[in-house]
Amino acid sequence: MRLKPDLPDGLNNLGTALHHAGRLEEAARTLTRASVRDPRDPGAVINLASVLKDLGRFGEAEQRFEAALRLAPGHPQALYNRSLLLLLLGRFEAAWPGWEKRFRAGAVPDRGLAKPRWRGEALAGRTLLIHAEQGLGDTIQFCRYPFPSDGPVLFEVPSRLARLLASRRAAPGGTTILRGGDALPVFDLECPLMSLPAIHGTTEATIPHAIPYLSAEPVAVTRWRTRLGEHGFRVGIAWQGNPARREDTGRSIGLRHYLPLAAVPGVRLISLQTGTGTEQLTPGMPIEVPDDDFDSGPDGFIDTAAAMLGLDLVITSDTAVAHLAGALGRPVWVALRVVPDWRFMLERTDSPWYPTMRLFRQTVRDAWGPVFGAMREALAALVDATHG
């Protein structure tokens, strides 16, 4: 850009890089320049709209998406990215058609399964493959939807989740759990898991609310109740998601922010973190750490789910742990960035997806101190009310 400061493609790419780096104001300025230099290019307008969404300038973002669609009607990236804004704003019905463009938009890889897409019609004995997509938390959240019962259903899930999801409440007798990566048996129709909300025409009022819809293994629950004991107010914590996903930027939280919670009289902080993030645990921290066998096998969340049933509360960042606690019907508090993932919507302190969830939100980008200050006050009040 120093060689040619007004090159539209260069400005567009630089703005996208700044967006990915979290430098949102610079990204917005750069992408505005790109769209001015080439007003016929919908790509720069779409990228600018996405940055404006992340800046919380939702009205402007929607106007830019509409402008991009006037330039290129039916543009899959414009429709999909606009759907994320509409979902965040709670306008579910208007969002689902664009949400279904996520494969054409390149947001999710297309499996190329070469079978007809199931769109909610009767199976009439045909075999349906429902396959998980995106993250572990996504799979846990959307497996709540009922599967058809008029034909065999194959449910392909990430290998680590197969054992956990075998407890799925909504599974009819004809559902077979498959581990991702294994050879697929013969099937007639296919459906990505995260298309189920669109197929069902989900609104906030019609989100499936049969909670819990997952359960922990009884033997493991007994083992973890013994390990945890019954003394104190037991709070499980998790702070780190998958750093390999760009969406994790701004969602994971440094463990240091959780430490003031340990100062609440009677509170025991118990780590539920596995893998990345555990390196932040240091000797002397007021956090209890399970033994190395905690969820150490090939099956994920078996110990985590069991431990949650022996806890009084779970406090976490926006990770799969939040979805698991919600799916189990456990009390869970989630710390959210200013503009969160769409499923947490805006302003509200509750979640229409999980009745036992309470949301604590940033009011200033990257400022976690006030969030955990509010959590500490709420935790002290809860402990007093429970054990007072």
Secondary structure, 3 states (H helix, E strand, C coil): CCCCCCCHHHHHHHHHHHHHCCCHHHHHHHHHHHHHHCCCCHHHHHHHHHHHHHCCCHHHHHHHHHHHHHHCCCCHHHHHHHHHHHHHCCCHHHHHHHHCCCCCCCCCCCCCCCCCECCCCCCCCCCEEEECCCCHHHHHHHCCCCCCCCCCEEEEECHHHHHHHCCCCCCCCCEEEEECCCCCCCCCEEEEHHHHHHHCCCCHHHCCCCCCCCCCCHHHHHHHHHHHCCCCEEEEEECCCCCCCHHHCCCCCCHHHHHHHHHCCCEEEEECCCCCCHHHCCCCCCEECCCCCCCCCCCCCHHHHHHHCCCCEEEECCCHHHHHHHHCCCCEEEEECCCCCHHHCCCCCECCCCCCEEEEECCCCCCCHHHHHHHHHHHHHHHHHHHC
